[in-house]
Amino acid sequence: MAVPALRGSVSFLRQSFTIASKDLRAELRTKEALNASVAFALVILLLFSFAFEPTEVETRQISGGLLWLVFAFAGALILNRSFARELANDCLDALVAAPISGAALFLGKAVANLALLVAVELVCLPVFGVFYNVPWTLQFWPLMLVVLLGTWGLTVVGTMFSALTVNLRLRELMLPMLVYPIMVPGLLAAVQLTTPLVMGQPLAADLMPWLRLLVAFDVIFTALALALVETVLVR
Amino acid sequence: MNPVQVAGVWKYYGDYPALRDISFEVQPGACMALLGRNGAGKTTLLRIVAGLARPTRGGVSVCGAECRNRATRHSIGILGHGISLYDELSAFENLHLFARVYGLAEPRRAAMEWLERTGLDRVRDGLVREFSRGMRQRLAVARAFLHEPSVLLLDEPFTALDDRAIALLQTLLRDALAGGRSIVVSTHQLREALELATHVALLVRGRLAHTGERTAEMLEDAGWLYRHYGEA
């Protein structure tokens, strides 16, 4: 009983890895979404630095919010391409017809999107540190944990809606409109946790409920997406 | 049990019935030519048999199981309107990807073997976006046959193929039939389809107007079927 289950899990992970490496390879060759996302993120960071005085205490207090706004807006550019990439030459049909579960396909795409979004965020963070004069490296690892958890939530919800909107003519507009309202609890928690961390303060005990909310958001939406994606892909 | 069984399939798009009570079977080693004018429902029916769409009513079984079953999908090869290949990947990377997705034991060997069979081994590292149309089509044929499927579903396979790709596809399809595989082919190109077909099914506005063996009259006069069973 345990051996077939283990074999099934290995096959599932292998297929997810195949899809993730295919998506990353294709994106790194064209750099369509990556270049657009990095450029967009840097422009927003620059414009925000003109709008808010970096030395003001109030500005630092909203720095977590500014950072996640940048991540969410720039991330939408990458997430939009995730399933849209499969439309060229009807590649999505070949994948859906193949003996790969919708969940494995989804997980592979989500992992590739996570890697691309984290790459964009790692470019943004040093620029953010300079523009807003914040000691963001002092709590580097806790900050990385929060960034990874928040980005995974954004990736899971975004990849799911990328699959749902892939055949819509206005998918570039629809994706953010659907993703951002659902992301509110996850983004709220990520913002609350990020603000003290980028100012060099450790995570206090009163912030733990926000961390639990972020973890719960990720777990719930990952489970929902894995369970529902097959229905979304075959209509 | 026949490899392809379609039983009472209906498909609605909103209120419009694209398919109305379609039933037929395809035997091992048989080729069913799915004929009909534009909008008759051929592509919709093939997508349902391939498990790419769900019927509103009725059912499809492939090799004795429901067509969305994972094991069933191993036995289906599909060649649709698009080539289903990634422009940013090389010829080898595309075939290797699908060999891995289909869980083949030796994906590299399978990819190389099909590159050789389709005459693309010399350009194995070339990106698909740099290929000519004929090369892309041959690679698409390789992708559809890569996992040695027992049921082949082909949607307008001869459209826009160059002469080399047509010859390759016809050889592969004849070999497949000789090997006992089943083929369902939808097409407007009656002559190529009827030469290959053992059976025909004519769809008219989503209804099955005729199904049966391909006859000598059909082969001699490609329009015979439309005149006798189709609309004027």
Interface residues (C-beta under 8 A of the other chain):
Chain A: S11 R14 Q15 T18 I19 K22 R25 A26 R29 T30 A88 N89 D90 C91 D93 A94 L95 V96 A97 A98 P99 I100 S101 V234 R235
Chain B: R47 A50 G51 L52 A53 R54 R68 R70 A71 R73 H74 I76 I78 G80 H81 G82 I83 S84 L85 Y86 D87 E88 L89 E93 L97 F98 R100 V101 Y102 G103 L127 R143
